[in-house]
C-alpha cells in the first residue's frame, strides 16, 4: 500500500507576498467571471469592456489554473497535482499555437462551449484563442515547471520566458491604449483580448518576483546604486513616453501637424523630458553620495579615534606590565640580600657562646626581619595602588634609608668585617621615589659586599653632592673591581656577571640602571681591577631645602 504523496515545499526566495496574492486573486476572479459569462451567455462578462474582443473559455480555464498555481507558489506548496496542472497549460498552449502554424484542427476549440458569435461572424476558427495568447500560455507553463525545478539553467530560462510574456502583453496593451490594431494583433497574428493581455502582463510580472534576483526583475529589486537608478528612472521615462506618444497621436489625428514633424517633436520632447529626469535623479544620487561620504568620513574619524584609544591603552598596559615586571625584579632581587644576611646572623647566633652574644644576635635578627617585613609591605602597598605610579616623587631622607639598609645587611657586614660609612651632609634629602631609591642603594651595597676582595676588609662609602644644580650620589668600594676595557659595554646588561659567585644573577645593576633612567637620571661607573669600583648617579633633581 503506497502512502499519499506529501506536498513539496518550494523555497520562494525574495518574493512580494502581497503582489502575488493580489495578482493570483485577480486572475482567478477574472477567469471565473469569463467562464460564467460563457456558460450563461453574458457578453459583458466575456469581454469585460463593451465592444472589445472576448476572452475564449479555454483561455479563461488556463488563467484559472494559472491563478491557482501562482497562489500555490506564494504559499510555498507544490505537489504532483500542481505540476500536472502546469504541464496542462504548457500542452494547451503548444497545441493551440501549432493549430495556427500548421493549419489543422484538433477539435479542442469548442470542446466545452460552442462559440456562436464567432460562427455568426464567419470567423475561420470559432472558439480558438489568439495565437499570441496560446504562445504566452506555452511560455507560462514552461516557466512554472522551470521555477519549481532544481536545474539552475531551467530556472534562468523560466525567468526570461516570463519577461518575454511581459513584453508581448505590454505591446498589446499599448496597441489598445494608442488604438493601433497592429500592436494588439502583433502585426501578423489575430487579435488578443484586452483583459487577456492585461492578465498576462500582471501574471508574468508577479511570477517573476518568485526569483526576484534573476533577470530584469533583479535590476529593479536590487539594493545597489544602479538598481536605485533603474527604479527611479524607468517608471518616469515609460510614463513620459506614453503620454508624449498619446499627445502626438492626438495632434496628428487632428491634422494639426504632419507625421514627420510629429516624429521629430516626439523625439525632441523625449530628450528634454529624459534630461529632466536624469538631472533630478542625479541630484538625488549626489545627495545620497554626499551622505555616504559623510558617513565614510565619520567612520574614518571613529577608526582614528579607536586607533588612538587602542594605542594609548596599549602604551598604558605596556607600562603597567613593565611596572609589574620591575616590582617582580625588585622583590626577588632585594630580598636575596636580606635573606643572605639572615643566614649570616643565624651562623653568628649558632657560634655565640654566651647568652649575651645570642641575645645580641637575636636583636639583630629581629631588626632584619622587621625591615624585610616593612619593605614587603611598602612594595605591596605601591603595587596595590593601580593608578598611582611607583615613580611618584616624595620627600626622602638619605640617612633614614641608609640606616634601614645597614640594619638589614648587618649580618653580612659583621661577617665580612666591612666598614660602611656615609656622608649626606651636602644633600640630606630630595624628592624621589622612596621605593626606587631604597632599591638603588640596597643593590649597590649588596654588590659591594658580595664582590669584596678576600685580601682586605671591605670599605664602602655613600656620599651625596651637588653638581651643575643636580643631585649626585657616589658609592665607592675597595672590592674586586671590574676590567672595563673588556666589560664596559656589558656592565648594566641583563644577566651579565663578571665574577664567580654562587649568588651572582646579573640582575642588580641592570635593575638599578633601569630605575635611575626611569626617573630621568644617569648612572656611570669607574673601576680598576683588584682596586675597587665607584658608581656615580646623577638624579637630575634639585635637593629639597
PyMOL commands that set and color helices and strands:
alter all, ss='L'
color gray80, all
select helices_A, chain A and resi 17-39+43-47+57-75+80-102+116-120+131-147+152-178+181-184+194-211+215-221+225-253+259-351+355-384+398-408+410-416+434-450+484-490+508-518
alter helices_A, ss='H'
color red, helices_A
select strands_A, chain A and resi 8-9+77-78+394-397+419-423+429-432+459-467+470-477+522-528+532-538
alter strands_A, ss='S'
color yellow, strands_A
deselect
rebuild
show_as cartoon
